[in-house]
Amino acid sequence: MNTEIIPMAELTYRGLKYTQTKSAKGSQEVHLQYCGHEIMSKRIHEAMKAEMG
């Protein structure tokens, strides 16, 4: 039986600190996708162009 205590992560969101209270159940894969500044600027430009006319 493993009785090792694993400290919870301390998270920072908008300058405030929170302590993680839920433990991860099993192993889950999380896939994150990052849209860079250039991609977002292009999308915003296209949306504004479509809205204008």
PQR file with spaces between the fields and no chain letter, atoms N, CA, C, O and H, PARSE charges and radii, in Angstrom:
ATOM       1  N    MET     1       0.849   -1.192    0.000 -0.4000 1.5000
ATOM       2  CA   MET     1       0.000    0.000    0.000 -0.0000 2.0000
ATOM       3  C    MET     1       0.890    1.250    0.000  0.5500 1.7000
ATOM       4  O    MET     1       1.792    1.377    0.828 -0.5500 1.4000
ATOM       5  N    ASN     2       0.634    2.146   -0.915 -0.4000 1.5000
ATOM       6  CA   ASN     2       1.434    3.358   -1.039 -0.0000 2.0000
ATOM       7  C    ASN     2       0.792    4.471   -0.216  0.5500 1.7000
ATOM       8  O    ASN     2      -0.303    4.932   -0.539 -0.5500 1.4000
ATOM       9  H    ASN     2      -0.099    2.042   -1.588  0.4000 1.0000
ATOM      10  N    THR     3       1.468    4.901    0.842 -0.4000 1.5000
ATOM      11  CA   THR     3       0.916    5.942    1.705 -0.0000 2.0000
ATOM      12  C    THR     3       1.632    7.272    1.530  0.5500 1.7000
ATOM      13  O    THR     3       1.485    8.179    2.349 -0.5500 1.4000
ATOM      14  H    THR     3       2.357    4.527    1.104  0.4000 1.0000
ATOM      15  N    GLU     4       2.405    7.380    0.458 -0.4000 1.5000
ATOM      16  CA   GLU     4       3.134    8.619    0.198 -0.0000 2.0000
ATOM      17  C    GLU     4       2.158    9.766   -0.064  0.5500 1.7000
ATOM      18  O    GLU     4       1.237    9.634   -0.869 -0.5500 1.4000
ATOM      19  H    GLU     4       2.524    6.643   -0.207  0.4000 1.0000
ATOM      20  N    ILE     5       2.365   10.874    0.611 -0.4000 1.5000
ATOM      21  CA   ILE     5       1.491   12.037    0.433 -0.0000 2.0000
ATOM      22  C    ILE     5       2.070   12.914   -0.672  0.5500 1.7000
ATOM      23  O    ILE     5       3.215   13.360   -0.595 -0.5500 1.4000
ATOM      24  H    ILE     5       3.114   10.981    1.265  0.4000 1.0000
ATOM      25  N    ILE     6       1.268   13.148   -1.688 -0.4000 1.5000
ATOM      26  CA   ILE     6       1.700   13.973   -2.812 -0.0000 2.0000
ATOM      27  C    ILE     6       1.102   15.361   -2.627  0.5500 1.7000
ATOM      28  O    ILE     6      -0.118   15.507   -2.554 -0.5500 1.4000
ATOM      29  H    ILE     6       0.339   12.785   -1.750  0.4000 1.0000
ATOM      30  N    PRO     7       1.963   16.391   -2.550 -0.5600 1.5000
ATOM      31  CA   PRO     7       1.414   17.744   -2.373  0.2800 2.0000
ATOM      32  C    PRO     7       0.609   18.185   -3.591  0.5500 1.7000
ATOM      33  O    PRO     7       0.967   17.882   -4.729 -0.5500 1.4000
ATOM      34  N    MET     8      -0.464   18.892   -3.341 -0.4000 1.5000
ATOM      35  CA   MET     8      -1.302   19.397   -4.420 -0.0000 2.0000
ATOM      36  C    MET     8      -0.611   20.586   -5.081  0.5500 1.7000
ATOM      37  O    MET     8       0.159   21.305   -4.443 -0.5500 1.4000
ATOM      38  H    MET     8      -0.755   19.138   -2.416  0.4000 1.0000
ATOM      39  N    ALA     9      -0.893   20.779   -6.347 -0.4000 1.5000
ATOM      40  CA   ALA     9      -0.276   21.860   -7.100 -0.0000 2.0000
ATOM      41  C    ALA     9      -0.850   23.209   -6.670  0.5500 1.7000
ATOM      42  O    ALA     9      -2.030   23.325   -6.340 -0.5500 1.4000
ATOM      43  H    ALA     9      -1.518   20.195   -6.865  0.4000 1.0000
ATOM      44  N    GLU    10       0.005   24.211   -6.684 -0.4000 1.5000
ATOM      45  CA   GLU    10      -0.461   25.576   -6.433 -0.0000 2.0000
ATOM      46  C    GLU    10      -0.609   26.245   -7.790  0.5500 1.7000
ATOM      47  O    GLU    10       0.349   26.322   -8.559 -0.5500 1.4000
ATOM      48  H    GLU    10       0.964   24.116   -6.952  0.4000 1.0000
ATOM      49  N    LEU    11      -1.788   26.720   -8.077 -0.4000 1.5000
ATOM      50  CA   LEU    11      -2.093   27.304   -9.375 -0.0000 2.0000
ATOM      51  C    LEU    11      -2.250   28.811   -9.228  0.5500 1.7000
ATOM      52  O    LEU    11      -2.728   29.296   -8.202 -0.5500 1.4000
ATOM      53  H    LEU    11      -2.566   26.658   -7.452  0.4000 1.0000
ATOM      54  N    THR    12      -1.848   29.545  -10.253 -0.4000 1.5000
ATOM      55  CA   THR    12      -2.017   30.995  -10.244 -0.0000 2.0000
ATOM      56  C    THR    12      -2.909   31.375  -11.417  0.5500 1.7000
ATOM      57  O    THR    12      -2.637   30.997  -12.557 -0.5500 1.4000
ATOM      58  H    THR    12      -1.460   29.151  -11.086  0.4000 1.0000
ATOM      59  N    TYR    13      -3.971   32.121  -11.142 -0.4000 1.5000
ATOM      60  CA   TYR    13      -4.885   32.567  -12.180 -0.0000 2.0000
ATOM      61  C    TYR    13      -5.202   34.027  -11.939  0.5500 1.7000
ATOM      62  O    TYR    13      -5.736   34.388  -10.890 -0.5500 1.4000
ATOM      63  H    TYR    13      -4.192   32.428  -10.216  0.4000 1.0000
ATOM      64  N    ARG    14      -4.877   34.862  -12.901 -0.4000 1.5000
ATOM      65  CA   ARG    14      -5.108   36.303  -12.805 -0.0000 2.0000
ATOM      66  C    ARG    14      -4.557   36.900  -11.506  0.5500 1.7000
ATOM      67  O    ARG    14      -5.201   37.720  -10.850 -0.5500 1.4000
ATOM      68  H    ARG    14      -4.444   34.569  -13.753  0.4000 1.0000
ATOM      69  N    GLY    15      -3.352   36.463  -11.162 -0.4000 1.5000
ATOM      70  CA   GLY    15      -2.686   37.025   -9.997 -0.0000 2.0000
ATOM      71  C    GLY    15      -3.103   36.441   -8.663  0.5500 1.7000
ATOM      72  O    GLY    15      -2.509   36.781   -7.640 -0.5500 1.4000
ATOM      73  H    GLY    15      -2.829   35.797  -11.694  0.4000 1.0000
ATOM      74  N    LEU    16      -4.110   35.569   -8.638 -0.4000 1.5000
ATOM      75  CA   LEU    16      -4.564   34.953   -7.388 -0.0000 2.0000
ATOM      76  C    LEU    16      -4.064   33.516   -7.326  0.5500 1.7000
ATOM      77  O    LEU    16      -4.022   32.823   -8.343 -0.5500 1.4000
ATOM      78  H    LEU    16      -4.593   35.293   -9.470  0.4000 1.0000
ATOM      79  N    LYS    17      -3.689   33.074   -6.139 -0.4000 1.5000
ATOM      80  CA   LYS    17      -3.179   31.716   -5.992 -0.0000 2.0000
ATOM      81  C    LYS    17      -4.256   30.783   -5.462  0.5500 1.7000
ATOM      82  O    LYS    17      -5.008   31.129   -4.551 -0.5500 1.4000
ATOM      83  H    LYS    17      -3.723   33.637   -5.314  0.4000 1.0000
ATOM      84  N    TYR    18      -4.315   29.618   -6.041 -0.4000 1.5000
ATOM      85  CA   TYR    18      -5.273   28.588   -5.635 -0.0000 2.0000
ATOM      86  C    TYR    18      -4.508   27.299   -5.409  0.5500 1.7000
ATOM      87  O    TYR    18      -3.491   27.056   -6.058 -0.5500 1.4000
ATOM      88  H    TYR    18      -3.704   29.337   -6.781  0.4000 1.0000
ATOM      89  N    THR    19      -4.987   26.478   -4.500 -0.4000 1.5000
ATOM      90  CA   THR    19      -4.402   25.162   -4.293 -0.0000 2.0000
ATOM      91  C    THR    19      -5.339   24.140   -4.910  0.5500 1.7000
ATOM      92  O    THR    19      -6.546   24.150   -4.670 -0.5500 1.4000
ATOM      93  H    THR    19      -5.814   26.675   -3.973  0.4000 1.0000
ATOM      94  N    GLN    20      -4.755   23.255   -5.714 -0.4000 1.5000
ATOM      95  CA   GLN    20      -5.561   22.231   -6.370 -0.0000 2.0000
ATOM      96  C    GLN    20      -6.114   21.296   -5.312  0.5500 1.7000
ATOM      97  O    GLN    20      -5.364   20.780   -4.484 -0.5500 1.4000
ATOM      98  H    GLN    20      -3.775   23.247   -5.910  0.4000 1.0000
ATOM      99  N    THR    21      -7.419   21.073   -5.333 -0.4000 1.5000
ATOM     100  CA   THR    21      -8.036   20.235   -4.304 -0.0000 2.0000
ATOM     101  C    THR    21      -8.466   18.872   -4.824  0.5500 1.7000
ATOM     102  O    THR    21      -8.715   17.962   -4.033 -0.5500 1.4000
ATOM     103  H    THR    21      -8.028   21.491   -6.006  0.4000 1.0000
ATOM     104  N    LYS    22      -8.555   18.717   -6.124 -0.4000 1.5000
ATOM     105  CA   LYS    22      -8.957   17.430   -6.693 -0.0000 2.0000
ATOM     106  C    LYS    22      -7.729   16.691   -7.195  0.5500 1.7000
ATOM     107  O    LYS    22      -6.839   17.287   -7.801 -0.5500 1.4000
ATOM     108  H    LYS    22      -8.353   19.456   -6.767  0.4000 1.0000
ATOM     109  N    SER    23      -7.687   15.405   -6.942 -0.4000 1.5000
ATOM     110  CA   SER    23      -6.578   14.617   -7.458 -0.0000 2.0000
ATOM     111  C    SER    23      -6.976   14.039   -8.806  0.5500 1.7000
ATOM     112  O    SER    23      -8.156   13.820   -9.077 -0.5500 1.4000
ATOM     113  H    SER    23      -8.410   14.920   -6.450  0.4000 1.0000
ATOM     114  N    ALA    24      -5.991   13.798   -9.638 -0.4000 1.5000
ATOM     115  CA   ALA    24      -6.247   13.241  -10.965 -0.0000 2.0000
ATOM     116  C    ALA    24      -6.647   11.779  -10.816  0.5500 1.7000
ATOM     117  O    ALA    24      -5.999   11.027  -10.088 -0.5500 1.4000
ATOM     118  H    ALA    24      -5.032   13.976   -9.418  0.4000 1.0000
ATOM     119  N    LYS    25      -7.699   11.380  -11.497 -0.4000 1.5000
ATOM     120  CA   LYS    25      -8.144    9.994  -11.435 -0.0000 2.0000
ATOM     121  C    LYS    25      -7.644    9.273  -12.682  0.5500 1.7000
ATOM     122  O    LYS    25      -8.049    9.581  -13.803 -0.5500 1.4000
ATOM     123  H    LYS    25      -8.225   11.991  -12.088  0.4000 1.0000
ATOM     124  N    GLY    26      -6.764    8.317  -12.466 -0.4000 1.5000
ATOM     125  CA   GLY    26      -6.232    7.575  -13.597 -0.0000 2.0000
ATOM     126  C    GLY    26      -5.334    8.462  -14.439  0.5500 1.7000
ATOM     127  O    GLY    26      -5.006    9.580  -14.041 -0.5500 1.4000
ATOM     128  H    GLY    26      -6.435    8.066  -11.556  0.4000 1.0000
ATOM     129  N    SER    27      -4.945    7.974  -15.581 -0.4000 1.5000
ATOM     130  CA   SER    27      -4.121    8.811  -16.453 -0.0000 2.0000
ATOM     131  C    SER    27      -4.981    9.289  -17.611  0.5500 1.7000
ATOM     132  O    SER    27      -5.574    8.490  -18.335 -0.5500 1.4000
ATOM     133  H    SER    27      -5.212    7.067  -15.905  0.4000 1.0000
ATOM     134  N    GLN    28      -5.038   10.580  -17.770 -0.4000 1.5000
ATOM     135  CA   GLN    28      -5.821   11.164  -18.848 -0.0000 2.0000
ATOM     136  C    GLN    28      -4.888   11.973  -19.734  0.5500 1.7000
ATOM     137  O    GLN    28      -4.014   12.683  -19.237 -0.5500 1.4000
ATOM     138  H    GLN    28      -4.556   11.229  -17.182  0.4000 1.0000
ATOM     139  N    GLU    29      -5.067   11.869  -21.027 -0.4000 1.5000
ATOM     140  CA   GLU    29      -4.288   12.682  -21.943 -0.0000 2.0000
ATOM     141  C    GLU    29      -5.073   13.936  -22.243  0.5500 1.7000
ATOM     142  O    GLU    29      -6.277   13.884  -22.498 -0.5500 1.4000
ATOM     143  H    GLU    29      -5.777   11.293  -21.431  0.4000 1.0000
ATOM     144  N    VAL    30      -4.392   15.057  -22.212 -0.4000 1.5000
ATOM     145  CA   VAL    30      -5.017   16.324  -22.538 -0.0000 2.0000
ATOM     146  C    VAL    30      -4.285   16.892  -23.741  0.5500 1.7000
ATOM     147  O    VAL    30      -3.063   17.041  -23.721 -0.5500 1.4000
ATOM     148  H    VAL    30      -3.414   15.100  -22.005  0.4000 1.0000
ATOM     149  N    HIS    31      -5.027   17.206  -24.774 -0.4000 1.5000
ATOM     150  CA   HIS    31      -4.430   17.762  -25.982 -0.0000 2.0000
ATOM     151  C    HIS    31      -4.744   19.250  -26.037  0.5500 1.7000
ATOM     152  O    HIS    31      -5.907   19.651  -26.080 -0.5500 1.4000
ATOM     153  H    HIS    31      -6.020   17.085  -24.790  0.4000 1.0000
ATOM     154  N    LEU    32      -3.705   20.051  -26.037 -0.4000 1.5000
ATOM     155  CA   LEU    32      -3.878   21.489  -26.095 -0.0000 2.0000
ATOM     156  C    LEU    32      -3.434   21.991  -27.459  0.5500 1.7000
ATOM     157  O    LEU    32      -2.472   21.487  -28.038 -0.5500 1.4000
ATOM     158  H    LEU    32      -2.761   19.725  -26.003  0.4000 1.0000
ATOM     159  N    GLN    33      -4.137   22.973  -27.954 -0.4000 1.5000
ATOM     160  CA   GLN    33      -3.771   23.568  -29.235 -0.0000 2.0000
ATOM     161  C    GLN    33      -3.615   25.065  -29.022  0.5500 1.7000
ATOM     162  O    GLN    33      -4.481   25.709  -28.431 -0.5500 1.4000
ATOM     163  H    GLN    33      -4.919   23.382  -27.483  0.4000 1.0000
ATOM     164  N    TYR    34      -2.518   25.609  -29.499 -0.4000 1.5000
ATOM     165  CA   TYR    34      -2.249   27.032  -29.325 -0.0000 2.0000
ATOM     166  C    TYR    34      -2.351   27.724  -30.671  0.5500 1.7000
ATOM     167  O    TYR    34      -1.691   27.332  -31.634 -0.5500 1.4000
ATOM     168  H    TYR    34      -1.814   25.086  -29.979  0.4000 1.0000
ATOM     169  N    CYS    35      -3.172   28.747  -30.733 -0.4000 1.5000
ATOM     170  CA   CYS    35      -3.261   29.556  -31.942 -0.0000 2.0000
ATOM     171  C    CYS    35      -2.375   30.773  -31.731  0.5500 1.7000
ATOM     172  O    CYS    35      -2.638   31.597  -30.856 -0.5500 1.4000
ATOM     173  H    CYS    35      -3.708   29.066  -29.951  0.4000 1.0000
ATOM     174  N    GLY    36      -1.346   30.879  -32.517 -0.4000 1.5000
ATOM     175  CA   GLY    36      -0.415   31.990  -32.394 -0.0000 2.0000
ATOM     176  C    GLY    36      -1.049   33.320  -32.755  0.5500 1.7000
ATOM     177  O    GLY    36      -2.152   33.376  -33.298 -0.5500 1.4000
ATOM     178  H    GLY    36      -1.132   30.209  -33.228  0.4000 1.0000
ATOM     179  N    HIS    37      -0.333   34.383  -32.445 -0.4000 1.5000
ATOM     180  CA   HIS    37      -0.815   35.746  -32.681 -0.0000 2.0000
ATOM     181  C    HIS    37      -1.150   35.977  -34.158  0.5500 1.7000
ATOM     182  O    HIS    37      -2.154   36.614  -34.478 -0.5500 1.4000
ATOM     183  H    HIS    37       0.563   34.337  -32.004  0.4000 1.0000
ATOM     184  N    GLU    38      -0.311   35.460  -35.052 -0.4000 1.5000
ATOM     185  CA   GLU    38      -0.526   35.673  -36.491 -0.0000 2.0000
ATOM     186  C    GLU    38      -1.844   35.043  -36.942  0.5500 1.7000
ATOM     187  O    GLU    38      -2.593   35.647  -37.710 -0.5500 1.4000
ATOM     188  H    GLU    38       0.505   34.942  -34.793  0.4000 1.0000
ATOM     189  N    ILE    39      -2.123   33.837  -36.466 -0.4000 1.5000
ATOM     190  CA   ILE    39      -3.352   33.130  -36.859 -0.0000 2.0000
ATOM     191  C    ILE    39      -4.570   33.885  -36.342  0.5500 1.7000
ATOM     192  O    ILE    39      -5.536   34.080  -37.080 -0.5500 1.4000
ATOM     193  H    ILE    39      -1.515   33.347  -35.841  0.4000 1.0000
ATOM     194  N    MET    40      -4.535   34.310  -35.087 -0.4000 1.5000
ATOM     195  CA   MET    40      -5.669   35.014  -34.514 -0.0000 2.0000
ATOM     196  C    MET    40      -5.880   36.359  -35.201  0.5500 1.7000
ATOM     197  O    MET    40      -7.019   36.744  -35.465 -0.5500 1.4000
ATOM     198  H    MET    40      -3.750   34.152  -34.488  0.4000 1.0000
ATOM     199  N    SER    41      -4.809   37.070  -35.490 -0.4000 1.5000
ATOM     200  CA   SER    41      -4.932   38.362  -36.171 -0.0000 2.0000
ATOM     201  C    SER    41      -5.598   38.178  -37.535  0.5500 1.7000
ATOM     202  O    SER    41      -6.447   38.974  -37.937 -0.5500 1.4000
ATOM     203  H    SER    41      -3.884   36.758  -35.275  0.4000 1.0000
ATOM     204  N    LYS    42      -5.202   37.120  -38.236 -0.4000 1.5000
ATOM     205  CA   LYS    42      -5.776   36.845  -39.551 -0.0000 2.0000
ATOM     206  C    LYS    42      -7.272   36.543  -39.424  0.5500 1.7000
ATOM     207  O    LYS    42      -8.080   37.027  -40.217 -0.5500 1.4000
ATOM     208  H    LYS    42      -4.513   36.473  -37.909  0.4000 1.0000
ATOM     209  N    ARG    43      -7.629   35.742  -38.422 -0.4000 1.5000
ATOM     210  CA   ARG    43      -9.047   35.397  -38.216 -0.0000 2.0000
ATOM     211  C    ARG    43      -9.870   36.632  -37.864  0.5500 1.7000
ATOM     212  O    ARG    43     -10.982   36.809  -38.362 -0.5500 1.4000
ATOM     213  H    ARG    43      -6.973   35.349  -37.778  0.4000 1.0000
ATOM     214  N    ILE    44      -9.319   37.479  -37.007 -0.4000 1.5000
ATOM     215  CA   ILE    44     -10.032   38.705  -36.618 -0.0000 2.0000
ATOM     216  C    ILE    44     -10.204   39.606  -37.839  0.5500 1.7000
ATOM     217  O    ILE    44     -11.275   40.173  -38.057 -0.5500 1.4000
ATOM     218  H    ILE    44      -8.416   37.336  -36.603  0.4000 1.0000
ATOM     219  N    HIS    45      -9.139   39.733  -38.632 -0.4000 1.5000
ATOM     220  CA   HIS    45      -9.188   40.550  -39.837 -0.0000 2.0000
ATOM     221  C    HIS    45     -10.262   40.033  -40.802  0.5500 1.7000
ATOM     222  O    HIS    45     -11.043   40.808  -41.354 -0.5500 1.4000
ATOM     223  H    HIS    45      -8.269   39.273  -38.455  0.4000 1.0000
ATOM     224  N    GLU    46     -10.283   38.707  -40.994 -0.4000 1.5000
ATOM     225  CA   GLU    46     -11.269   38.106  -41.897 -0.0000 2.0000
ATOM     226  C    GLU    46     -12.689   38.325  -41.377  0.5500 1.7000
ATOM     227  O    GLU    46     -13.601   38.600  -42.157 -0.5500 1.4000
ATOM     228  H    GLU    46      -9.648   38.078  -40.546  0.4000 1.0000
ATOM     229  N    ALA    47     -12.877   38.203  -40.069 -0.4000 1.5000
ATOM     230  CA   ALA    47     -14.208   38.396  -39.478 -0.0000 2.0000
ATOM     231  C    ALA    47     -14.672   39.835  -39.638  0.5500 1.7000
ATOM     232  O    ALA    47     -15.837   40.077  -39.951 -0.5500 1.4000
ATOM     233  H    ALA    47     -12.137   37.980  -39.435  0.4000 1.0000
ATOM     234  N    MET    48     -13.779   40.790  -39.427 -0.4000 1.5000
ATOM     235  CA   MET    48     -14.133   42.200  -39.565 -0.0000 2.0000
ATOM     236  C    MET    48     -14.449   42.519  -41.025  0.5500 1.7000
ATOM     237  O    MET    48     -15.387   43.260  -41.319 -0.5500 1.4000
ATOM     238  H    MET    48     -12.832   40.593  -39.173  0.4000 1.0000
ATOM     239  N    LYS    49     -13.657   41.952  -41.936 -0.4000 1.5000
ATOM     240  CA   LYS    49     -13.862   42.176  -43.369 -0.0000 2.0000
ATOM     241  C    LYS    49     -15.244   41.645  -43.794  0.5500 1.7000
ATOM     242  O    LYS    49     -15.963   42.300  -44.550 -0.5500 1.4000
ATOM     243  H    LYS    49     -12.895   41.350  -41.698  0.4000 1.0000
ATOM     244  N    ALA    50     -15.603   40.452  -43.299 -0.4000 1.5000
ATOM     245  CA   ALA    50     -16.882   39.840  -43.625 -0.0000 2.0000
ATOM     246  C    ALA    50     -18.035   40.654  -43.051  0.5500 1.7000
ATOM     247  O    ALA    50     -19.090   40.783  -43.672 -0.5500 1.4000
ATOM     248  H    ALA    50     -15.019   39.920  -42.686  0.4000 1.0000
ATOM     249  N    GLU    51     -17.819   41.203  -41.855 -0.4000 1.5000
ATOM     250  CA   GLU    51     -18.856   41.987  -41.190 -0.0000 2.0000
ATOM     251  C    GLU    51     -19.094   43.316  -41.927  0.5500 1.7000
ATOM     252  O    GLU    51     -20.225   43.794  -42.012 -0.5500 1.4000
ATOM     253  H    GLU    51     -16.962   41.099  -41.351  0.4000 1.0000
ATOM     254  N    MET    52     -18.028   43.893  -42.447 -0.4000 1.5000
ATOM     255  CA   MET    52     -18.121   45.195  -43.130 -0.0000 2.0000
ATOM     256  C    MET    52     -18.812   45.087  -44.489  0.5500 1.7000
ATOM     257  O    MET    52     -19.451   46.033  -44.948 -0.5500 1.4000
ATOM     258  H    MET    52     -17.109   43.504  -42.378  0.4000 1.0000
ATOM     259  N    GLY    53     -18.678   43.954  -45.109 -0.4000 1.5000
ATOM     260  CA   GLY    53     -19.299   43.968  -46.404 -0.0000 2.0000
ATOM     261  C    GLY    53     -19.264   42.667  -47.064  0.5500 1.7000
ATOM     262  O    GLY    53     -19.759   42.528  -48.182 -0.5500 1.4000
ATOM     263  H    GLY    53     -18.159   43.185  -44.736  0.4000 1.0000
